[in-house]
Amino acid sequence: MKNVHDIIIRPIITENSMDQLQDKKYTFEVAKSANKVEIKQAIEEIFPGVKVDKVTTMNMLGKVKRMGRSEGRRANWKKAIVKLTESSKTIEFFEGLV
């Protein structure tokens, strides 16, 4: 089994993700090989008292970037939006950011 911190890489903090906090939706960058069940178990283990209702995943394409004449590409990554149940605690990491 994978370590939970290998599955959940980092939280994503953008204007759009901050607007979704009222609906108890939290956005994370996750490992490309992680599935929805692993993401749900990892969130519930990292944040005690949190119950996950639904997980939505998206594969994000890396942007093409240029530096002078040379052109490169950022890495592709996977994003997960986690919706918590109504009776669940909130994730305290995001509370000071709103």
Secondary structure, DSSP 8 states (H G I E B T S, - for coil): ---HHHHEEEE---HHHHHGGGGTEEEEEE-TT--HHHHHHHHHHHSTT--EEEEEEEEE---EEEETTEEEE---EEEEEEEE-TTS---GGGGGG-
